[in-house]
Amino acid sequence: MKKFEYQIEKVTGHCSCGYKVGDIFQCEGMNTPCTPFCGGAYMALFPIQVALHNGATFNFEENPKSKGNLACPDNGYVVFKVTLIEE
């Protein structure tokens, strides 16, 4: 099963979930992260997970199997990166 990593890249304001730069969340396949995770942020990240799961690459990124600069819908205070870490 494909494995994914959600990483917090930047926090510029209040995060109601308390996420901090460097926090990492893991998930597999088309599932939600293995630990409780913010639903609003998940709605923003899941389309990228689906794309990577289905073979998409982001050739403009340093790692084409990763997409960064994904802002939380709550004022964009938290910025994430989604990476396909294992196929």
C-alpha positions in Angstrom: 0.0 0.0 0.0 1.3 3.5 -0.8 2.3 5.6 2.2 2.1 9.3 2.6 3.5 11.9 4.9 1.9 15.2 5.8 4.5 17.7 7.2 4.0 21.1 8.7 6.2 23.5 6.8 5.2 26.8 8.3 2.9 28.3 11.0 2.3 32.0 11.0 -0.7 32.3 13.3 -3.0 30.5 15.7 -3.6 26.8 15.0 -6.6 25.4 16.9 -5.0 21.9 16.7 -1.6 23.1 18.0 0.4 22.0 15.0 4.0 23.1 14.9 6.7 23.3 12.2 8.1 19.9 11.6 5.1 17.9 12.9 4.6 14.8 10.7 1.5 12.7 10.1 1.4 9.4 8.3 -1.3 7.8 6.2 -1.7 4.9 3.8 -3.5 4.5 0.5 -6.6 6.6 0.3 -7.1 6.7 4.1 -7.0 9.5 6.6 -3.9 10.0 8.8 -3.2 7.3 11.4 -3.7 9.8 14.3 -6.5 12.4 14.8 -6.1 15.2 12.2 -7.7 18.5 11.4 -10.7 18.0 9.1 -10.3 21.4 7.4 -6.6 20.8 6.6 -7.5 17.3 5.4 -9.9 18.7 2.9 -7.1 20.8 1.4 -4.5 18.0 1.4 -6.6 15.0 0.3 -6.8 16.0 -3.4 -3.0 16.0 -3.6 -2.9 12.6 -1.9 -5.4 11.3 -4.5 -3.3 12.7 -7.3 0.0 11.2 -6.0 -1.8 7.9 -5.3 -2.9 7.8 -8.9 0.6 8.5 -10.4 0.7 12.3 -10.6 4.0 14.1 -10.3 4.8 17.7 -9.5 7.9 18.2 -11.7 8.2 21.9 -10.5 8.9 20.7 -7.0 12.3 19.6 -5.7 10.8 16.1 -5.1 8.2 15.4 -7.9 6.4 13.0 -5.6 5.8 15.8 -3.1 3.7 19.0 -3.1 4.4 21.8 -0.7 3.0 25.2 0.1 -0.5 23.9 0.8 -2.3 26.3 3.1 -4.9 25.4 5.7 -8.3 26.8 4.8 -8.4 28.5 8.2 -6.7 31.8 7.1 -3.7 29.9 5.7 -1.9 30.1 9.1 -0.6 26.5 8.7 1.3 25.4 5.6 1.7 21.7 4.7 3.6 19.5 2.4 2.3 16.1 1.2 4.8 13.5 0.1 4.5 10.0 -1.3 7.1 8.2 0.8 6.6 4.6 -0.3 4.9 2.7 -3.1 
